[in-house]
Amino acid sequence: MDNSYHSLNALFAQLGLDNSDEHISQFIDNNKLPSNTLIVDAPFWNQGQKHFIEESLREDADWSEIIDTLDTLLR
């Protein structure tokens, strides 16, 4: 297992999104999730992004901590 630290910027890059601080901030501001929606079920992910998030969380991969952080920020 890769135990390297992944930042929010690295997660956005992994998801194929603009990973500048400004874009991340705009993304979070424009994509709020209701408390009853799982991050993996967010309507703004494409299939590849959804699969990556789902697999990372299911396997408790090293990305799961930063995905959890993004989940919190989207609430």
C-alpha angles and dihedrals in degrees: 000000000000107000096185120132115256120203127207087254090055091049092053090049090049089052091051093248130131103274100198115127090242094054093045090053091049091047091053093046093049100042111054117167127215113242091248095056119091115226090240090058095052110133095227098068122095118222094267093050092046091050092050093050093044094049094045092052094042092052093039086234124183088265093060095084094056091042087055089050091052089047090056092047091052092058 
